[in-house]
Amino acid sequence: MTPFLPAFSRRALGLALIVQAAQGGMARVPAGTYVPLYGTEPGSSVSVAAFRLDRTPVSRRAYLSFVSANAGWQRGRVRAVFADAAYLSDWPAPLDAGGADALGRPVTTVSWFAARAFCEAQGKRLPTIDEWEYAAAASEQKRDATRDRAFRRRILDIYSARSANPNPDPKAGFRNVYGIEQMHSAVWEWTEDFNSILVSDDSRQAGGTSRHTDFRAVCAAGAIGASDPENYPAFMRYAFRAALNGRSSVRSLGFRCAANA
């Protein structure tokens, strides 16, 4: 029986069950806790409820189907308030996302508003920062590899190489213990509350700030008050998000959808 398995066997069984839980293109991420880079007392963790997350980023093929069925989100038709001039600018035409190779790649140059609309059309939503960071902490073997220096270095090297690769390989990267792929290797990804780190009203709508608020994440002083001053990949993610607004359409920015468990 499972309780009498050696410790390493129980861990292996648990990881196998997590991967087997992936269904319908989504993986189930079990409830747990993690330590955010900002917003908590040193060493304090926050709880994350179980949720589901797309196993891969949304592809050009999937997004092409969406804009084909929703003309208001096609390039040239989307309202300027919802997307900037770069929206889908890397597509040959409004209803042409490229050849067979391009169709399998993550869709990019998509605004937060557009990504949110896509997820809602699927009966899903964008993941929160907490959900994304919690899932992204996992390696192939561990649910939380954030203290693993080799894992951090690998992620940092991946991020550093992104600017030189405008066409990310959908097969690159690794599958983590939840069965989720390409969280670090393909593109940066939108989250529902992407800019709640700013000490200002949310750029999507008027309102206050959340516990993530800390403008220091966008500069060298960002290490002050951070839960882990050595987590450079997390600093890069927070800094990138802080530079965005809801209309931003960036060549290296895509998304994946989430749903409640």
C-alpha positions as CSV (number, residue, x, y, z in Angstrom):
1,M,0.0,0.0,0.0
2,T,1.2,3.6,-0.7
3,P,1.8,4.6,3.0
4,F,4.4,1.8,3.3
5,L,6.3,2.7,0.1
6,P,9.8,4.1,0.6
7,A,9.8,7.9,0.7
8,F,11.3,8.3,-2.8
9,S,8.7,5.9,-4.2
10,R,5.8,7.9,-2.6
11,R,7.2,11.1,-4.1
12,A,7.5,9.4,-7.5
13,L,3.9,8.1,-7.3
14,G,2.7,11.6,-6.3
15,L,4.4,13.2,-9.2
16,A,3.0,10.6,-11.6
17,L,-0.6,11.2,-10.4
18,I,-0.2,14.9,-10.9
19,V,0.9,14.4,-14.5
20,Q,-2.0,11.9,-15.1
21,A,-4.4,14.6,-13.9
22,A,-3.8,16.6,-17.1
23,Q,-7.0,16.4,-19.2
24,G,-8.4,18.2,-22.2
25,G,-5.3,20.2,-22.8
26,M,-5.2,21.5,-19.3
27,A,-3.2,20.3,-16.3
28,R,-4.5,20.3,-12.7
29,V,-2.3,22.1,-10.3
30,P,-3.0,21.1,-6.7
31,A,-3.5,23.6,-3.9
32,G,-0.4,24.7,-2.0
33,T,1.6,27.6,-0.8
34,Y,4.5,29.6,-2.2
35,V,6.5,32.7,-1.3
36,P,5.9,35.6,-3.6
37,L,8.8,37.9,-4.6
38,Y,6.9,40.9,-3.1
39,G,4.0,41.7,-0.8
40,T,4.6,39.4,2.2
41,E,6.8,39.4,5.3
42,P,10.2,37.8,4.8
43,G,9.7,34.0,4.7
44,S,5.9,34.3,4.6
45,S,3.9,32.3,2.1
46,V,0.5,32.7,0.5
47,S,-2.0,30.0,-0.2
48,V,-3.0,29.1,-3.8
49,A,-6.2,27.1,-4.4
50,A,-6.1,24.3,-6.9
51,F,-6.6,25.3,-10.5
52,R,-6.2,24.2,-14.0
53,L,-3.7,25.7,-16.5
54,D,-3.2,25.1,-20.3
55,R,-0.4,22.7,-20.8
56,T,1.0,24.9,-23.6
57,P,0.8,28.5,-24.6
58,V,-2.1,29.4,-27.0
59,S,-1.0,28.8,-30.5
60,R,-1.4,30.9,-33.6
61,R,-3.7,28.3,-35.0
62,A,-6.0,28.5,-32.0
63,Y,-6.0,32.3,-32.1
64,L,-6.7,32.3,-35.8
65,S,-9.8,30.3,-35.1
66,F,-10.8,32.8,-32.5
67,V,-10.4,35.9,-34.7
68,S,-12.1,34.1,-37.6
69,A,-15.2,33.7,-35.5
70,N,-14.9,37.1,-33.8
71,A,-14.3,39.8,-36.4
72,G,-14.0,42.5,-33.8
73,W,-10.7,41.0,-32.7
74,Q,-9.1,40.9,-36.1
75,R,-6.2,43.1,-37.0
76,G,-7.5,46.4,-38.5
77,R,-10.9,45.9,-36.8
78,V,-10.0,45.8,-33.1
79,R,-10.7,49.1,-31.3
80,A,-7.6,51.1,-30.4
81,V,-8.6,51.2,-26.8
82,F,-8.1,47.4,-26.7
83,A,-4.8,47.0,-28.6
84,D,-2.0,49.1,-29.8
85,A,-0.7,49.4,-33.4
86,A,1.5,46.3,-33.0
87,Y,-1.4,44.0,-32.5
88,L,-0.9,40.8,-34.7
89,S,1.6,42.9,-36.8
90,D,3.7,39.7,-37.3
91,W,0.8,38.0,-39.3
92,P,0.9,38.2,-43.1
93,A,-2.7,39.3,-43.1
94,P,-5.6,39.7,-40.7
95,L,-6.8,36.1,-41.4
96,D,-3.4,34.6,-42.2
97,A,-1.3,33.5,-39.3
98,G,1.5,32.1,-41.5
99,G,2.4,28.7,-42.8
100,A,2.1,25.3,-41.1
101,D,5.3,25.9,-39.0
102,A,4.1,29.3,-37.8
103,L,0.6,28.0,-36.9
104,G,2.1,25.7,-34.3
105,R,4.1,28.5,-32.6
106,P,2.8,30.5,-29.6
107,V,0.7,33.5,-30.6
108,T,2.3,36.8,-29.7
109,T,1.6,40.5,-30.3
110,V,-1.7,40.0,-28.5
111,S,-2.9,42.6,-26.0
112,W,-4.1,41.8,-22.5
113,F,-7.7,42.6,-23.5
114,A,-7.5,40.3,-26.5
115,A,-5.9,37.5,-24.4
116,R,-8.6,37.8,-21.8
117,A,-11.4,37.8,-24.5
118,F,-9.9,34.6,-26.0
119,C,-9.9,32.8,-22.7
120,E,-13.4,33.9,-21.9
121,A,-14.6,32.6,-25.2
122,Q,-13.2,29.2,-24.2
123,G,-14.9,29.3,-20.8
124,K,-11.6,30.0,-19.1
125,R,-9.7,33.0,-17.8
126,L,-6.1,34.3,-17.5
127,P,-4.1,33.0,-14.6
128,T,-3.3,35.3,-11.7
129,I,0.3,36.2,-10.9
130,D,0.1,33.9,-7.9
131,E,-1.1,31.0,-10.0
132,W,1.4,31.5,-12.7
133,E,4.4,31.9,-10.4
134,Y,3.3,29.0,-8.3
135,A,3.1,26.7,-11.3
136,A,6.3,28.1,-12.8
137,A,8.3,27.3,-9.7
138,A,8.2,23.6,-10.7
139,S,10.9,21.7,-12.5
140,E,10.7,18.3,-14.1
141,Q,11.2,16.6,-10.7
142,K,10.1,19.2,-8.0
143,R,7.0,21.2,-7.3
144,D,9.2,24.0,-6.0
145,A,12.7,24.3,-7.5
146,T,13.1,28.0,-6.8
147,R,16.0,27.4,-4.4
148,D,17.8,25.2,-6.9
149,R,20.7,27.3,-8.2
150,A,21.0,25.1,-11.4
151,F,17.3,25.6,-12.1
152,R,17.5,29.3,-11.7
153,R,20.6,29.5,-13.9
154,R,18.8,27.5,-16.6
155,I,15.7,29.8,-16.5
156,L,17.9,32.9,-16.5
157,D,19.8,31.7,-19.6
158,I,16.5,31.0,-21.4
159,Y,15.2,34.5,-20.6
160,S,18.5,36.1,-21.8
161,A,18.2,34.3,-25.1
162,R,14.7,35.4,-25.9
163,S,15.5,38.7,-27.5
164,A,17.6,36.9,-30.1
165,N,14.8,34.5,-31.0
166,P,11.6,36.2,-32.3
167,N,10.2,32.9,-33.4
168,P,10.2,30.6,-30.4
169,D,10.3,26.9,-31.0
170,P,7.1,25.3,-29.7
171,K,9.0,22.1,-28.9
172,A,11.7,23.7,-26.9
173,G,11.9,23.8,-23.1
174,F,10.7,21.2,-20.6
175,R,7.5,19.7,-19.1
176,N,7.3,20.3,-15.4
177,V,5.9,17.9,-12.8
178,Y,2.3,19.1,-13.4
179,G,2.5,18.3,-17.1
180,I,2.8,22.0,-18.1
181,E,5.2,22.9,-20.9
182,Q,7.1,25.9,-22.0
183,M,6.4,28.2,-19.1
184,H,9.8,29.7,-19.4
185,S,11.2,28.7,-22.8
186,A,8.7,30.1,-25.4
187,V,7.5,33.6,-24.5
188,W,6.6,35.9,-21.7
189,E,3.0,35.4,-20.7
190,W,0.1,37.6,-19.7
191,T,-1.5,37.2,-16.2
192,E,-4.9,38.6,-15.1
193,D,-3.3,41.0,-12.6
194,F,-0.1,41.6,-14.5
195,N,0.5,45.2,-13.4
196,S,-0.8,45.1,-9.9
197,I,2.8,45.6,-8.8
198,L,2.6,49.3,-9.8
199,V,2.1,52.0,-7.2
200,S,-0.5,53.6,-9.2
201,D,-4.0,53.0,-10.5
202,D,-4.4,49.8,-12.6
203,S,-3.9,50.7,-16.3
204,R,-6.9,48.6,-17.2
205,Q,-9.4,50.4,-14.9
206,A,-9.4,52.7,-12.0
207,G,-8.8,51.2,-8.6
208,G,-6.3,50.5,-5.8
209,T,-3.3,48.4,-5.7
210,S,-2.9,44.8,-4.4
211,R,-0.4,43.2,-2.0
212,H,2.0,42.9,-5.0
213,T,2.5,46.6,-5.1
214,D,6.1,47.6,-5.1
215,F,7.6,49.9,-7.8
216,R,11.2,48.9,-6.8
217,A,10.9,45.7,-8.9
218,V,11.6,47.7,-12.1
219,C,15.1,48.9,-11.0
220,A,18.2,47.7,-9.2
221,A,16.7,48.6,-5.9
222,G,14.1,45.9,-6.5
223,A,16.1,43.6,-4.3
224,I,15.2,45.7,-1.3
225,G,12.1,44.1,0.3
226,A,12.1,41.1,-2.0
227,S,11.6,37.7,-0.4
228,D,14.5,36.3,-2.3
229,P,17.1,38.8,-3.6
230,E,18.8,36.0,-5.5
231,N,15.8,35.0,-7.6
232,Y,16.9,36.9,-10.7
233,P,14.4,35.2,-13.1
234,A,11.5,36.4,-10.9
235,F,12.9,39.9,-10.9
236,M,12.9,39.8,-14.7
237,R,9.3,38.6,-14.9
238,Y,8.1,41.3,-12.5
239,A,10.0,44.0,-14.3
240,F,8.6,42.9,-17.7
241,R,5.0,42.9,-16.4
242,A,5.5,46.4,-14.8
243,A,6.4,47.8,-18.2
244,L,3.1,46.7,-19.8
245,N,-0.3,48.2,-20.1
246,G,-3.5,46.5,-21.2
247,R,-3.1,47.6,-24.9
248,S,0.5,46.3,-25.2
249,S,1.2,43.9,-28.0
250,V,4.7,42.6,-27.8
251,R,6.6,40.2,-30.1
252,S,7.9,38.1,-27.2
253,L,4.6,38.1,-25.2
254,G,1.9,35.4,-25.4
255,F,-0.4,33.8,-23.0
256,R,-2.1,30.6,-21.8
257,C,-5.5,30.2,-20.1
258,A,-6.5,29.0,-16.6
259,A,-9.7,27.7,-15.0
260,N,-10.9,26.8,-11.5
261,A,-10.2,23.2,-10.5
